[in-house]
Amino acid sequence: MPFSRFSFPRRLIVASLLLLLLIGSMFAAPLLTSADPVQIAVSKRLAGPSWAHPFGQDEFGRDRLARVLYGGQVSLTVAFLASFIAMAIGTFIGLMGAYFRGLFEFIAMRVSDVVLFFPPILLALLVVTIFGPGVSTMVAVLALLYFPSFSRIAYSETLRVSALDFVEAARALGTKPRRIVVSTVLPNILGAISVQFSLTAAAAITVESGLSFLGLGVVPPAPSWGQMIRGARGFMEQDPLGIFVPCAALCVTIYAINLFCDRLRDVLDPKGMEDGKDSVSPAGRQTAAPAKLDTDSAAELRGLTLSLNRGKREAPAELVRDITLKLRRNQCTALVGESGSGKSLTSLALMGLLPSSIRPSAGHIAIERKSGAAVDLVSLAAKEAEKVRGDDIAMIFQEPMTSLNPVLRVGVQMVEALQAHRKVTPEEARNRCVAALDRVGIPEAEQRFDSYPHELSGGMRQRVMIAMALLCEPKLLIADEPTTALDVTIQAEIIDLLRDLRANQDSGLSMLFISHNLGIVADIADRVVVMYSGEIVEEGPAGDILSDPHHPYTRALLESMPSLHEEMHSSRGDRLGAIGGTPPLPQARPSGCAFRDRCPDAKDACAATHPGLYPSQDALRAVRCIFAPEASSFLKEACDEPCVA
């Protein structure tokens, strides 16, 4: 990476400076003090602080500052060296055992079990008593004590990661197992390993100090924090500074190590929190505009822009920009587009569930609550947002098997969702949940209430998710591709169910339906909103959009759908249409129209002007194309003939 592009992670700055200052001061002891840590001056025993001896002198007249600094060298060397050895051995054993299984797994786990069988301090005492005290013995003992912890964590994390699709994809490509383990699995478990390293290093310092306190660690007269505590214990009342100094050194060191490794875990995990800020409110927003809604709206997005922070040296990438969308009461609005167009991010913003690294940088999200009051979710506090989610607005996710907790019965999860917003007795909660299951068409609802998710089919699991989402009777339901993981027959049943639920809802249920399947959209949607490269490019009544698209991208989507191919009367013969090229990256959108590089009808004017979302005269439709019928007449004059008939 070029130096000009390098940006040190902000979350690591304070932790790194603290740890470097601590380690640097200990290993720079000759520069900080000229005192000899083992030189005895009996006549000055227990002397107080002075310019020559800032921390005073101990029971033998030795300089405490020198002993703390040189003792820290010993403690840190032992702790870090032992932790690194334990991490290397334990991680290797855990990786091999979990990935290759069989004999590797048996040996790895049984060896760890044998070591874990013994109490740590007793095992350390046994080994030190047999081989004698000393730094090398301490390193070996601590490495032996702590490698099983690393092997257990590496084993469990490797099992989890190895079951994920990207590892299976690497296997399918013929990648060698060694490369998969090193390049694919290991980077994904480093976060957990780094946390375990901090805990191990802190524990190693404590054990080393404890053994030195017992006289079985560092051999006198070499300084050690444990020896300092042991010597100062008999003079606590007369000289409290003597025991305070080594104890404070222990606490600060352990805190610095834990803080650094926690921050390192966040940096190693790209999904981790960015700068520790709340992801709901936009950066820099001081006050929020009052939330207002039109009388026919259940929710509105106004000028919403979602940005990804890429560091101090790079401008944030606008993943979704200037989204203005009205979700009308008792209507289904379909959000369609290719993968990566921003559909799911928009729905997550509505739920207040954006990844922590993505934040609203502009705009508002107004939602009507059951009380009739409108709230702006962008500026809403986290605690208040929790009250809105699941009660006023609910969401059905794409894959029900990963949305349901596999170790809890279906009923337990439904009751938990209900009791988060309603004060009901366990018996009443059960009755309401069973009624909800029966309402969504699950047979033998009483029995299914006590089933685990794996005991249900994919269609039934999705019905459970729908029942759970509707338990608190929300005003707005978001369905994020709820039929993608299901077969065609079950898809039709789920669509019919959603349509019936919306029609039978007494208070009028509004729905945001997200899909890339325009055939399904044609069956359920009242309005269609088409997104491309994080922008709305066309919206309007479903019948008008699907029968007479005005944007080239919408037309291309329709021509690529088998179910709607004949209705579009495509001039491309019997072959389905295809959209050439790929969508642009958010940070590399072309000038002007974002779709122009893939548009077969693009003109020079498309590169010069970034089109707005032009409304029709009756305000029912809007299109982001300078050659669409909705565009004003002076924009049409930029081209000899419209690119859309």
N, C-alpha and C positions, 0 to 999 in steps of 0.2 A: 504494500500500500504506500503511495507517495506520502512524503512527510506533510505536504500541504493539506492532505485530506485527513490526516490523523487527528482524532479528537479524543482526549482522555475522558472516559466516562465520568460524568459529573457526580454520580452517586458514590464513586470510589475515592473522590478527592479527600474528604475529611478523614475517612477511615484509613486511607493510605498514608496521609501525613501523620496521623496519630501513631500508627504502627511503625513507620520509618523513624519518627522521632524517638520512640521508645527503644527500638532495637539499636538505632544509631547511637543514642546516649550510652547504652550499656557497652557496646563494642568500641566506643570512643572514650572509654574510661581513662586511659592514660592522658588524654587531652583535657579532660574535665577535672581531674584531681591528680596531684603528684604523690598522694599518700599511698603507702603500702598496705594492702588489705590484711596482711598477716603479721604486721609489725606490732608487737605488744608494748604498751606503756602503762604498767601497773599503777604508777603514781597518778595517772590521769583517768583511771577507770570511772565510768559513768559520768564523765564530764559533759556538760551541756553544750548546746550549739555555740559555735564561734566562727570567725572568719576563716580560720584554718580548717575547722571541722564543722561544716554547716549542719550536719545531722547529729553532732555530738560524737561521743566515743562509748564503746560497749563495756562490758564487764571486765575485759582485759585491756582496755585502753586503745583498742583498735578503731580506726576511722570507719564510721558507719556508712558514709557515702561511698567510700571505696569498696566496702564489703557488699553493699547493695548492688553497685554497678558490676563488679566482678562476679558476684553471685548470680546476677541476672544472666551473664554470659553462659554460665554453667547450666542454669535452668532452661534457658531458651534453646541452647544447643541440644541438650538431652531431649527436650519436648519435641522440637521440630524434627530432629533426626529420627527419633523413634516413630513419630507420626508419619513421616514420609515413608519409612520402611514398612510400617503397618499398612499404610494406604496402598503402596505398590503391591505388596503381597496379597492383601485382602481383596483389592479390586481385581487383580489378575485371577485369583481363585474364583471369585464370584462370577466374573464374566465367562470364564471357561465352563464352569459348572452349569450356569443357566443357559448358555447358548448351545453347547454341545451335548448337554444332558448325559444320560447313561453313566458310565464309570466316572467321568469327570465330576458329575453332580454328586455321586455317592461319596467320593473321596473328599471333595471340597466341603460338603456339609457335615460329614462325620468328624473331620479334623476340627472344624469350627465348634461343633457340639462338645467335643472333648475339652477344649480350652475353656469354653463358656461354662462348663460344669463346675469349675473351681472358682471360689470367690476371688476377685482380682487382688485384693490386698494380701490375702493369705498366700496366693500363688507367688506374688512378688516377694513376700517375706521368705518363702521356702527357697526360691531360686537364689536370692541374695545371700541367705544363710549358707547355702551349699557352695556357691562360687565366690563369695566374698564381696564386700561393697566396692564401688568404683563407678566411674562414668560409663565405661564400656558395658559393664554388667547392667547398669540402669537402662541403657538404650536397648539392649537385647531383651530385658524383662518387659519393658513397656511396649516394644514392638510385638512381642509374643502375646501380651495381654489384649492389645487393641486391634490386631488384624482380623479377628472374627467379626467385629462390628462392621468393618469395611466390607468383608466378604458377604455378610448377610444383606447389607444395603445394596451392594452391587448386584447380588443375585436377584433380589426382588425387583429392582429397577430394570435389570436386563430382561427378565421375564416379561415385564410390562411393555418395554419398548420393542422387544422382538415380536410381539403379537400385533404391532401396528402395521398399517398398509405399506408405508414407505420401506420398511425392512423386507416385506414380502416382495415388493417391486424390485428391490436390489437383488434378491435371490433369483427372481424371474429373469433378470438381465444377465445372469450367469456370473455375478460378482463373487469373487472368492470369499470364503468365510472369514479369513483373517482380515481382509479389507473391510468387510461389513462390521466386524466387531470393533476394529480400531477407528474407522472413519464414520460409521453410521450410528452404532450403538453407544460407544463410549462418550462422544460429545453430548448425547442426550441424557446421560446420567451424571455428568460432571457437577450439576447443581446440587444434587443430593450428596455427592461425595465431598464437595467443598464444605457443606454444612457439617458433615460428620468429621471432617478434618479439624474444624474449629473446636468442636466438642472434644475431640481426642487430644488436641494440643493443650487445651485448658485442663483436661483431666490429667494429662501426663505431668504438667507442671505441678499440679496439686499432689499427685502420688509421689513425685520426686521430692517435693518439699516434706511430705509426710514421712518418707523413709529416711531422709536426712535428719528430720526431727528425732527419729528413733535411733539415729546413729548407724543406719544401715544403707545410707545413700552416699553422698559425696564424702570422701575421706578427709578429715581435718588434717592440717589447718586450712585447706582450700575453702574459700567462702561459699556459703549456700544460704538461701533464704530460710530453709527449714532449720539449719543450724542456728541462724540468728534468732529465730522464734524460740528455739529450745533454750538458748542462752539467756534471752531476755525474760523468759517466763518467770524466773525466780525474783525478778526485780521490777515487776509490773507496777507496783504501787510507788516505788521509789523513782523509777525511770520509765514512765509510760511510753515515751518516744521510742524506746528501744524495741518494743513489740509492734508499735504502730507503723514504723517505717517499712519493715519487710512485709507486713500484712497489706499495707497500701500498695506496695510494688506488685504483690500477687494479684490483687483485685484489678488494678489498672491494666496489667498485662493481659489477664484473661478477658477483660472487657474489650481491649483493643483487638485481640485476635478474633473474638466472636463477631465484633462489628465489621471487621474487614471481610471475613468469610461470608457473612450475611449479604453484604453489598456485592461481593464477587458472585454469589449465587444469582442475584438479580441481574447482573450484567451478562452472565453466561446464558441466562434464559431470556431470549428476545421477547417472550410474551410477558415478562415480568413488569412490575410497575415502573413507570418512567418518572424519575425525580420525586416519587412518593406523593404526587398530587392526586386530588380527586379527579377522576376521568369524566365526571358528569358535567361540571361547570367548565366553560371555555376559559382558556388562559387569558388573563388580563381583563376579564369582564368584571367591572366594579358594581354596576347596578343592572338589574334586569327590567326590561320593559314589561308593563302589566300585561298579563295574558288575556287575550280577547278572542272570541270565536264567533263566526257567523252563526245565525240561528239554525242553519241546516247542517252544521258541521259537528262531528264527534271529535275530530282532532285536525290540527293544521300544522304543517311545517312551513316556515316562512324564511326564505333565504338561507337555509341550513347549509353550512360548509363544514365538513369533517376533515381534519388535518392530521397527518402522521408526523410526529416530531422525529427528525433524522439527525439531531445533534446540533451543536452551536454553529458549526461551519457550513451547514447546508440548510437551505430554506425548507420549511415543512412542505410535505407533499399533500396536495389537496385531493383526497381520495373521492370525496363527494363534494360537489360545489354548487352553491346557489339553488338548492332544491326548495321549490315552493309547491306544496301539495295539500289539497283539501280532501279529507276522508269524510264523505257525507253520511249522515245518519241513515241506518237501515239500508245501506247499500254495500255491495262488495266491489272494492277497487282492486284491480289486479296490477301488480308491479312485475313487468316482464323485461327480459334482456338476457344477453349472454352472461356466462360466468365471469365475475370480475367487474360487472357493470355498476355495482354499488347497491344492489337490491337488498342483500342481507344486512349490510352496514346501516342502511336507512332504517330498516326494521329494528335493529338493535338500538339505534339512537332513540327511536320511539319508546322502547322499553327501558331506556337508561342503562343498557347492559353493554356499552361499548368496551372493547379492550382498553386497558389503561393507557396504552401508548397512543391511542387515537382519541382526539378531543374535538368538540364543537368549537371552531374558531370564529364562527359568525352565525347569526340567525337564531330562531326561536322554535320551540316545539310546544304548542298549546294543546292541552288535553282537557276535555270536559269530565269532571268527576260526577259521581252519582248525586251529589248534593246540588249540582247545577253550576258550581263554581268552576272556573277555568284556571289551570295552573300551567306555568311555563316549566317544563321538565328540565330544560337546559340549566336554569338557575336554581332548581329545587335542591334543597339539602338532601344528603344521602338517606337520612332517616325518614324524611317525608317521601322520598322516591320509593322506598320500600313499601309504604302504605298504598301507593298507587298501583305498583306492580302486583298482579294477581287478583286485584280487587276491581279497579276501574279499567284496567287493560291487561290482557293475558296473551300468551303466545304458545303456539304449537310448533315444535321443532321438526326438523327433517327426518331424523332417525330415532324412532321411539325406543329402541333397545339401549342406546347410549344416553337417552334422556331420563330413563327410569333407573333407579338405583338397584343393581342386581342382587344385593344382599338383604333388601327389605321387601316385605310383602307389598303388593299393590295397595291394599287397604291402608297400611301404615303411612305410605307416602301421600295418599289422598287425604287422610285425616290431618296430616301435618300441614298440607296446603290450605285446608279449610280453617284449621285453628289458628293459622297465622293472621287471619283477618276477621274471624268470627269467634265469639265466646260461646261455645257450645259444649255440652257434656259429651263424654265418649260415646254413649249410646246414641245420642242425637246425631253426632258426627258420622257414626257408622250408618245409620239409616239414610242420611242425606247422600252419603257416598254410594251406597248400594243403589239408591234411586237414580243417581246420576249415571251409574254404569248401565242400568236398565234403560235409561233414556237414550243412550247412544247405541243401543242395539246389541249389548253383550248378553248372550244367553246365560242362565244360571248365575246371575250377578252376585248372589250371596256367596257362592263357591269361588267365583273369580276374585272377589274381594280379598280372600285369604290366600290367593295364589302368588307365586313369585313371577317376575317378568319373563323368565326363560320358559315358564310353563304355558305361556300364551303365544299365539301366532302373531306375525307381524301386523296384520290388520287389527287384531284385538288389542295389541299394545298401542297402536295409534288411536284406537277408540278410547282407551284408558287415558291417553294424553288429552284428548278432546274433552272427556268428562272432567278431568282434573282442572283444565283451563276454564271450564264453564261453572265450576262449583260455586264461585262467588258472584256469578251472573255479571260479568264485566260488560261495559258498554262497547268496548272495541276488542276484537279478536284478531291477532296476527297469525297467519298460517304460512310458515316458511317452507315452501315446497313439501307439504305434508304427504304427498303421494309418491315421491321420487323412489323411495326404497320398497315400494309395493308392486305387486303384479297388476296387470291391466284390470282384471276383474275386481280386485280389492280397491283399486284406484277409483273405479266408478262408484263403488259402495260408499267410500269416504266422501267423494264429491256430493253424492246424493244426501248423505248425512249432514254435511255442512250446509247445504242448501235448505234442507228441512228445518234444521236448528235455527237458522236465520229467519226463516219464514214464520216459525212458531214462537219466536221470542216475543214475549208480551211487550217488553220495553223497547224493542227494536235494537237488534244487534248489528253493529257495523263491523265490516271485515276488510282486512288488508291481506290479499292472497298473493303470495310471491311464487312465481313459477317461470320456467323457460319453455314450458309446453303450452303453446297457444291453442292447441286442441282442447285442453282442459279449461283454459281461460274462457274459451267461447261458451262453455257449458255453465259457468258459474258467475262470471263478472258482469257488473252493471257498467263499470267504467274501466278503461285500460290506460295505464301509464307505462310508456316505453322508456327505458333507461339505456344510455350508452356512455361509457367512459366517465361514469360518475355524474352525468347530467340527464335531465329529462329532455328527450328529443321529440316526444309526441304524447299527447293525452287527449282523451275524449270518450264519448259513449262507446261501449264495446262493439255494438253493431256497426257503427260508422268506421271505427278504426280497423276492424277486421275485414270489412268489405271494401273499404276505400281508403287505404293508407296514403298519407300525404308526405311522409318522410321516407327517403330511400332506404334507410336502415330498417324501418318497420316493414316496408315492402319486401326487403330481402329476407327478413325473419319469416314472414308468411310464406314466401315461395320455397323456403327450405323445410317447411313442415309437411310431411306426407298427408296428414289428415285434411289439410286445408289446400293442398296443391291444386286440386281440380277446381275448387271454388275461385281461386285466384286467376284461372285461365291464363296460366303462364305461357309466354311465347317462346320458352326455352325447350319445347318439345316434351318428350316423356321423362326427361331427366329432371331431378329436383335441383332447385337453385342452391348455390353455395356462396358464402360471403368470403371473398379472398382476403388474405392477410390476417393480421391479428390486432386486437385492440391495443391502443398505445398505453404505455406506462403512465401513471398519474403525473410523474415529474418530467415526462417527455411528450406531452400532448403537442400535436402540430399547431401552428398558428391558424387562426380562423376556425373553421368547423372541425371538430375532433374526428368526424367520420370521413373527411374528404379523401384521405389516402386510400380508403377502401371503397369509396363510392364510385360506381361506374358512370355517373352523370356529373361528376365534379367539374367545375369551371375555375378559371383563374380567380374569380371574385370570391370563391369559397375560402381561399387562403388569405385573402385580405381582410375579411370581416368575420368577427366572431358573432354568429347569429344569436339573437335573443329568442325567447319563447313567444312567438307571435300568436295572439288569440284570433279566433274567427269572429265575424261580426255578431253572431249570437252568443259568443263567449262560452260555447259548449266544447270547443276544440281549441288546441294550441299546438303549434309545430315549430321546431327549432331548425328552420331551413329558409334561406333567403329567397328560394325559388318556389316555396310552397304557396298555395292559393291564399293562405292566411297572412302572408307577408304583405307589407304595404306596397303600393304601386311603384314608389320610387326605388325600392329594393329590387323589384322585378326588372327594372330597366338596366340593371348591371349585367344582364345576360340577354343574348339575342332571343332565346326561347327557353321556357321553363324546363327544368330537369325532371319535374314531376308532372305528369299529365293531369 
